[in-house]
């Protein structure tokens, strides 16, 4: 299935392909403050439909995840990183997928504060 996502103002927009059954809710200082519900997919499943130049980037802690946000509206729809095997990964904030019914998703709690 292809999911359409964006920041609030639409300056960052994308399509991402995959079946979303489970998301992660992390309690780290960054994710918990922003209320992220995260889904991970191979980066090649993502297609930006707006220019990459619209992405502002924030990194923290070990600086291994590039958290991308819109400098205009402040919304943070996605990030880039690598999985444990080193493969390029996209991290999608499913709250930025307006047509996704989040009520049926399984939410896995992750203790990111301890990492």
LUMFISE-739732 format. One record per residue: residue number from 1; residue in three letters; z, x, y of N, C-alpha, C in turn. Coordinates in pm, whole numbers. Layout:
N
+------+------+--------+--------+--------+--------+--------+--------+--------+--------+--------+
! resi ! resn !    n.w !    n.u !    n.v !   ca.w !   ca.u !   ca.v !    c.w !    c.u !    c.v !
+------+------+--------+--------+--------+--------+--------+--------+--------+--------+--------+
!  NUM !  Ala !      Z !      X !      Y !      Z !      X !      Y !      Z !      X !      Y !
...
+------+------+--------+--------+--------+--------+--------+--------+--------+--------+--------+
This chain:
115
+------+------+--------+--------+--------+--------+--------+--------+--------+--------+--------+
! resi ! resn !    n.w !    n.u !    n.v !   ca.w !   ca.u !   ca.v !    c.w !    c.u !    c.v !
+------+------+--------+--------+--------+--------+--------+--------+--------+--------+--------+
!    1 !  Unk !      0 !     84 !   -118 !      0 !      0 !      0 !      0 !     89 !    124 !
!    2 !  Unk !    -72 !     47 !    226 !    -75 !    121 !    352 !     15 !     49 !    452 !
!    3 !  Unk !    108 !    125 !    511 !    200 !     72 !    611 !    160 !    126 !    747 !
!    4 !  Unk !    160 !     39 !    847 !    131 !     79 !    985 !    263 !     95 !   1058 !
!    5 !  Unk !    276 !    208 !   1128 !    399 !    234 !   1202 !    370 !    286 !   1341 !
!    6 !  Unk !    474 !    283 !   1424 !    458 !    335 !   1560 !    594 !    350 !   1627 !
!    7 !  Unk !    591 !    419 !   1739 !    707 !    418 !   1827 !    706 !    284 !   1901 !
!    8 !  Unk !    800 !    259 !   1988 !    810 !    131 !   2056 !    692 !    106 !   2149 !
!    9 !  Unk !    650 !    207 !   2225 !    543 !    186 !   2322 !    403 !    205 !   2263 !
!   10 !  Unk !    393 !    260 !   2142 !    264 !    277 !   2076 !    194 !    408 !   2102 !
!   11 !  Unk !    254 !    497 !   2179 !    189 !    627 !   2204 !    184 !    713 !   2078 !
!   12 !  Unk !    277 !    685 !   1984 !    272 !    747 !   1852 !    246 !    633 !   1754 !
!   13 !  Unk !    137 !    642 !   1681 !    103 !    541 !   1580 !     47 !    611 !   1458 !
!   14 !  Unk !     68 !    547 !   1344 !     28 !    611 !   1219 !     12 !    507 !   1108 !
!   15 !  Unk !    -58 !    549 !   1003 !    -65 !    477 !    877 !     -5 !    570 !    772 !
!   16 !  Unk !     69 !    513 !    680 !    124 !    592 !    570 !    109 !    511 !    442 !
!   17 !  Unk !     66 !    578 !    337 !     39 !    510 !    212 !    150 !    536 !    112 !
!   18 !  Unk !    193 !    430 !     44 !    292 !    444 !    -62 !    369 !    315 !    -83 !
!   19 !  Unk !    441 !    311 !   -192 !    527 !    198 !   -223 !    669 !    233 !   -184 !
!   20 !  Unk !    726 !    154 !    -96 !    861 !    180 !    -46 !    957 !     87 !   -119 !
!   21 !  Unk !   1037 !    144 !   -208 !   1135 !     65 !   -281 !   1276 !    106 !   -244 !
!   22 !  Unk !   1293 !    232 !   -210 !   1426 !    284 !   -177 !   1417 !    369 !    -51 !
!   23 !  Unk !   1518 !    358 !     33 !   1527 !    440 !    153 !   1661 !    510 !    154 !
!   24 !  Unk !   1671 !    608 !    239 !   1792 !    687 !    249 !   1860 !    659 !    382 !
!   25 !  Unk !   1990 !    638 !    377 !   2071 !    628 !    498 !   2165 !    747 !    497 !
!   26 !  Unk !   2143 !    838 !    589 !   2217 !    964 !    596 !   2329 !    952 !    699 !
!   27 !  Unk !   2442 !   1013 !    668 !   2556 !   1006 !    761 !   2569 !   1130 !    849 !
!   28 !  Unk !   2464 !   1213 !    856 !   2473 !   1330 !    943 !   2481 !   1284 !   1089 !
!   29 !  Unk !   2517 !   1375 !   1176 !   2538 !   1339 !   1316 !   2411 !   1288 !   1383 !
!   30 !  Unk !   2296 !   1334 !   1340 !   2169 !   1291 !   1400 !   2126 !   1154 !   1347 !
!   31 !  Unk !   2116 !   1141 !   1217 !   2067 !   1016 !   1157 !   2160 !    899 !   1183 !
!   32 !  Unk !   2289 !    921 !   1173 !   2382 !    809 !   1190 !   2383 !    758 !   1333 !
!   33 !  Unk !   2369 !    846 !   1431 !   2366 !    801 !   1570 !   2242 !    718 !   1601 !
!   34 !  Unk !   2131 !    750 !   1533 !   2005 !    680 !   1561 !   1979 !    564 !   1466 !
!   35 !  Unk !   2061 !    549 !   1363 !   2044 !    436 !   1271 !   1923 !    446 !   1181 !
!   36 !  Unk !   1881 !    566 !   1148 !   1763 !    585 !   1065 !   1779 !    524 !    926 !
!   37 !  Unk !   1671 !    468 !    875 !   1651 !    439 !    734 !   1526 !    516 !    697 !
!   38 !  Unk !   1541 !    616 !    612 !   1434 !    714 !    589 !   1367 !    698 !    452 !
!   39 !  Unk !   1237 !    715 !    454 !   1156 !    716 !    333 !   1071 !    842 !    336 !
!   40 !  Unk !   1063 !    910 !    223 !    992 !   1036 !    212 !    863 !   1016 !    134 !
!   41 !  Unk !    756 !   1079 !    181 !    625 !   1071 !    114 !    554 !   1205 !    134 !
!   42 !  Unk !    458 !   1236 !     47 !    377 !   1356 !     69 !    306 !   1346 !    203 !
!   43 !  Unk !    302 !   1456 !    276 !    243 !   1454 !    411 !     97 !   1411 !    410 !
!   44 !  Unk !     25 !   1438 !    301 !   -116 !   1398 !    297 !   -134 !   1246 !    291 !
!   45 !  Unk !    -26 !   1172 !    270 !    -32 !   1025 !    270 !    -21 !    967 !    411 !
!   46 !  Unk !      0 !   1054 !    509 !     14 !   1012 !    649 !   -116 !   1036 !    725 !
!   47 !  Unk !   -153 !    940 !    808 !   -266 !    957 !    899 !   -221 !    915 !   1037 !
!   48 !  Unk !   -212 !   1011 !   1127 !   -182 !    978 !   1267 !   -303 !    908 !   1326 !
!   49 !  Unk !   -279 !    799 !   1397 !   -389 !    726 !   1461 !   -387 !    747 !   1612 !
!   50 !  Unk !   -295 !    829 !   1658 !   -286 !    871 !   1797 !   -282 !   1023 !   1798 !
!   51 !  Unk !   -306 !   1086 !   1911 !   -310 !   1233 !   1914 !   -176 !   1297 !   1876 !
!   52 !  Unk !   -185 !   1406 !   1803 !    -64 !   1480 !   1764 !     12 !   1529 !   1888 !
!   53 !  Unk !    -59 !   1545 !   1997 !      4 !   1591 !   2121 !    106 !   1490 !   2175 !
!   54 !  Unk !    104 !   1367 !   2126 !    201 !   1266 !   2169 !    339 !   1288 !   2106 !
!   55 !  Unk !    346 !   1373 !   2003 !    471 !   1399 !   1933 !    556 !   1501 !   2007 !
!   56 !  Unk !    675 !   1462 !   2046 !    775 !   1558 !   2093 !    861 !   1592 !   1973 !
!   57 !  Unk !    920 !   1710 !   1971 !    989 !   1758 !   1852 !   1132 !   1799 !   1882 !
!   58 !  Unk !   1219 !   1765 !   1788 !   1359 !   1805 !   1795 !   1398 !   1861 !   1658 !
!   59 !  Unk !   1463 !   1976 !   1658 !   1520 !   2032 !   1536 !   1666 !   2064 !   1561 !
!   60 !  Unk !   1744 !   2066 !   1455 !   1886 !   2100 !   1468 !   1934 !   2157 !   1335 !
!   61 !  Unk !   2059 !   2199 !   1333 !   2124 !   2253 !   1214 !   2040 !   2369 !   1158 !
!   62 !  Unk !   1978 !   2352 !   1043 !   1900 !   2459 !    979 !   1756 !   2466 !   1030 !
!   63 !  Unk !   1717 !   2374 !   1116 !   1584 !   2370 !   1179 !   1471 !   2364 !   1077 !
!   64 !  Unk !   1491 !   2290 !    967 !   1388 !   2280 !    865 !   1310 !   2149 !    873 !
!   65 !  Unk !   1362 !   2051 !    945 !   1292 !   1924 !    964 !   1251 !   1913 !   1110 !
!   66 !  Unk !   1124 !   1884 !   1132 !   1076 !   1860 !   1268 !   1085 !   1710 !   1292 !
!   67 !  Unk !   1188 !   1667 !   1362 !   1206 !   1527 !   1395 !   1116 !   1497 !   1515 !
!   68 !  Unk !   1023 !   1404 !   1498 !    929 !   1373 !   1606 !    967 !   1242 !   1674 !
!   69 !  Unk !    955 !   1243 !   1805 !    988 !   1126 !   1885 !    890 !   1115 !   2001 !
!   70 !  Unk !    889 !   1000 !   2063 !    803 !    975 !   2178 !    880 !   1010 !   2305 !
!   71 !  Unk !    823 !   1096 !   2387 !    890 !   1134 !   2512 !    887 !   1022 !   2615 !
!   72 !  Unk !    805 !    920 !   2592 !    798 !    808 !   2686 !    903 !    701 !   2656 !
!   73 !  Unk !    906 !    651 !   2531 !    999 !    542 !   2497 !   1123 !    590 !   2422 !
!   74 !  Unk !   1121 !    714 !   2373 !   1237 !    770 !   2304 !   1248 !    736 !   2157 !
!   75 !  Unk !   1160 !    653 !   2107 !   1165 !    611 !   1968 !   1125 !    728 !   1876 !
!   76 !  Unk !   1193 !    737 !   1761 !   1169 !    847 !   1667 !   1118 !    792 !   1534 !
!   77 !  Unk !    987 !    778 !   1518 !    934 !    713 !   1399 !    917 !    801 !   1275 !
!   78 !  Unk !    911 !    933 !   1292 !    883 !   1016 !   1174 !    923 !   1161 !   1196 !
!   79 !  Unk !    917 !   1236 !   1088 !    945 !   1379 !   1094 !    865 !   1449 !    986 !
!   80 !  Unk !    858 !   1581 !    997 !    788 !   1662 !    897 !    884 !   1765 !    841 !
!   81 !  Unk !    870 !   1790 !    713 !    952 !   1891 !    646 !    886 !   1930 !    516 !
!   82 !  Unk !    967 !   1986 !    427 !    920 !   2025 !    294 !   1021 !   1976 !    192 !
!   83 !  Unk !    969 !   1937 !     75 !   1061 !   1896 !    -30 !   1116 !   2020 !   -100 !
!   84 !  Unk !   1200 !   2001 !   -199 !   1265 !   2115 !   -266 !   1167 !   2208 !   -334 !
!   85 !  Unk !   1049 !   2157 !   -368 !    946 !   2240 !   -430 !    858 !   2309 !   -327 !
!   86 !  Unk !    882 !   2282 !   -198 !    805 !   2345 !    -91 !    683 !   2268 !    -45 !
!   87 !  Unk !    663 !   2148 !    -99 !    546 !   2067 !    -61 !    570 !   1999 !     75 !
!   88 !  Unk !    467 !   1994 !    157 !    476 !   1929 !    288 !    507 !   1781 !    271 !
!   89 !  Unk !    604 !   1734 !    350 !    655 !   1598 !    337 !    661 !   1531 !    474 !
!   90 !  Unk !    638 !   1401 !    476 !    662 !   1322 !    596 !    787 !   1239 !    569 !
!   91 !  Unk !    872 !   1230 !    669 !    992 !   1148 !    663 !    969 !   1033 !    761 !
!   92 !  Unk !    962 !    911 !    709 !    931 !    795 !    792 !   1058 !    714 !    816 !
!   93 !  Unk !   1084 !    684 !    942 !   1191 !    592 !    977 !   1135 !    452 !    955 !
!   94 !  Unk !   1174 !    386 !    845 !   1112 !    258 !    811 !   1143 !    149 !    912 !
!   95 !  Unk !   1238 !    172 !   1000 !   1262 !     76 !   1108 !   1143 !     72 !   1205 !
!   96 !  Unk !   1054 !    170 !   1196 !    935 !    176 !   1281 !    810 !    125 !   1209 !
!   97 !  Unk !    830 !     56 !   1097 !    722 !    -11 !   1025 !    744 !   -161 !   1044 !
!   98 !  Unk !    686 !   -221 !   1148 !    721 !   -357 !   1186 !    692 !   -464 !   1081 !
!   99 !  Unk !    597 !   -442 !    992 !    562 !   -544 !    893 !    638 !   -529 !    761 !
!  100 !  Unk !    723 !   -428 !    750 !    797 !   -405 !    627 !    919 !   -497 !    620 !
!  101 !  Unk !    935 !   -567 !    508 !   1054 !   -650 !    486 !   1165 !   -560 !    432 !
!  102 !  Unk !   1253 !   -518 !    520 !   1360 !   -425 !    481 !   1470 !   -491 !    399 !
!  103 !  Unk !   1474 !   -623 !    396 !   1582 !   -693 !    325 !   1578 !   -669 !    175 !
!  104 !  Unk !   1465 !   -630 !    120 !   1453 !   -609 !    -25 !   1465 !   -463 !    -66 !
!  105 !  Unk !   1486 !   -374 !     28 !   1492 !   -231 !     -3 !   1628 !   -191 !    -58 !
!  106 !  Unk !   1625 !   -100 !   -153 !   1748 !    -39 !   -202 !   1782 !     74 !   -104 !
!  107 !  Unk !   1906 !     79 !    -58 !   1948 !    182 !     36 !   2040 !    280 !    -35 !
!  108 !  Unk !   1999 !    406 !    -36 !   2079 !    513 !    -98 !   2157 !    583 !     13 !
!  109 !  Unk !   2288 !    589 !     -1 !   2372 !    659 !     95 !   2370 !    808 !     65 !
!  110 !  Unk !   2350 !    891 !    166 !   2344 !   1036 !    149 !   2445 !   1099 !    243 !
!  111 !  Unk !   2523 !   1192 !    189 !   2625 !   1261 !    267 !   2566 !   1385 !    334 !
!  112 !  Unk !   2488 !   1361 !    437 !   2425 !   1471 !    510 !   2523 !   1554 !    591 !
!  113 !  Unk !   2639 !   1500 !    624 !   2740 !   1578 !    698 !   2789 !   1696 !    619 !
!  114 !  Unk !   2780 !   1686 !    487 !   2830 !   1794 !    403 !   2726 !   1902 !    373 !
!  115 !  Unk !   2604 !   1877 !    415 !   2498 !   1976 !    385 !   2497 !   2090 !    483 !
+------+------+--------+--------+--------+--------+--------+--------+--------+--------+--------+
